[in-house]
Amino acid sequence: MSVIKNGSIKAKYTYSGIINLTSLNANVSLRWIYNPGNSNLLGNWHFKRIVVTNGTGVKVFEVPPAQWMSVPAKDKSELIKKVLNFNPYSMIRRYVHENVTCTNCSLPVHLTTNESRALLSSITFGRQVSSVELDGELFVIGNDKIRVALTGKSEDGTIYKVDVEVKKL
């Protein structure tokens, strides 16, 4: 996802992961860069990897400081729930793909402000996002892949560009 303001990229977010809801295992990686400055994406960057095991165990690796971080017991269940149920992939299924029955097709997509906020929040892992409605297109590729390309502009002129691909395992 790219966040653009006044024609400049202000932040870039990348979320990737393998989430198995049957076994309740997940391995997700989040990377975000603030004020990249130019095409080399120099700026302040952060990385987080979250591993959920059997729906009960969770560990987090963060850069900086480049180490495995302890997760307080009181926060474990909320973090596991966020990773398994409120990730970009589940948001796409919930808001976009739920009623689509075609294969190898494309369809227009519109997300309400609340749906857009939920999707953007899942990509930024809970960071504050502007009120925006996202519009774009859903591409169904065969029987196992969905791609959604969305764009929206908030009242303050910030542009959000989102590209999410979901593949069934």
Buried (B, 14 or more C-beta within 10 A) or exposed (E): BBBBBEEEBBBBBEBEBEBEEEEBBBBBBBBBBBEBEEEEEEBEBEBBBBBBBEBEEBBBBBEEEEEEEEBEEEEBEEBBEBBBEBBBBBBBBBBBBEEBEEEEEEEEBBBEBEBBBBBBBBBBBEEEBBEBBBBBEBBBBEEEEBBBBBBBBBEEEBBBBBEBBBEEE
